[in-house]
Amino acid sequence: MGTILECKSRFLRGSRPPVKVTAFGFCVGPDHVAWPSIAEIHAYKVDRLNTCEAFLEFIFGAGQGIRVSEGQPGFDELEAAMIAPFPTTADWRQA
């Protein structure tokens, strides 16, 4: 039963493109976000019935935003890379 619920959860979330860190920011699918364009970073966790998932949401440009899940390939690299331009994010999980 747990496997069915996990498959349903993945289906409802849809397939998420991988995150790729670049020298100037990061890409999620066709969308590129430059570090200097980021105005805000929001971090939060979604509690589901049998799993929890952390998200980072980057607000940039004229109110645009992009949400990245810890389940997406490349999330760990993004998490490590964002510390250089945003040092206060180093302990976001503990906060």
URDAWO-V443944 format. One record per backbone hydrogen bond with DSSP energy under -0.5 kcal/mol. CO is the residue of the C=O (numbers start at 1). NH is the residue of the N-H. E is the energy in kcal/mol with one decimal. If there is no record, write none. Layout:
<<CO	NH	E> <CO	NH	E>>
//
This chain:
<<1	5	-2.2> <2	6	-2.3> <3	7	-2.4> <4	8	-2.5> <5	9	-2.5> <6	10	-2.4> <7	11	-2.4> <8	12	-2.5> <9	13	-2.0> <10	14	-1.8> <18	29	-1.2> <20	27	-2.8> <24	35	-2.7> <25	22	-2.8> <26	33	-3.2> <27	20	-2.7> <28	31	-1.9> <31	28	-2.6> <33	26	-2.4> <34	37	-1.2> <34	38	-0.5> <35	38	-1.5> <37	61	-1.0> <40	59	-2.7> <42	57	-3.3> <44	55	-3.1> <45	47	-0.6> <46	48	-0.6> <46	53	-2.2> <51	48	-2.8> <53	46	-3.2> <54	70	-2.4> <55	44	-2.0> <56	58	-0.5> <56	68	-3.1> <57	42	-2.9> <57	59	-0.5> <58	66	-2.0> <59	39	-3.0> <59	40	-1.6> <60	64	-1.8> <61	63	-1.5> <64	60	-2.7> <66	58	-2.8> <68	56	-2.5> <69	72	-1.8> <72	75	-1.8> <73	19	-3.4> <74	78	-2.1> <75	79	-2.9> <76	80	-2.0> <77	81	-2.5> <78	82	-2.3> <80	83	-0.8> <81	84	-0.9> <81	85	-0.7> <82	86	-1.8> <86	89	-2.2> <87	90	-1.6> <88	91	-0.5> <89	92	-1.7> <91	95	-1.6>>
//
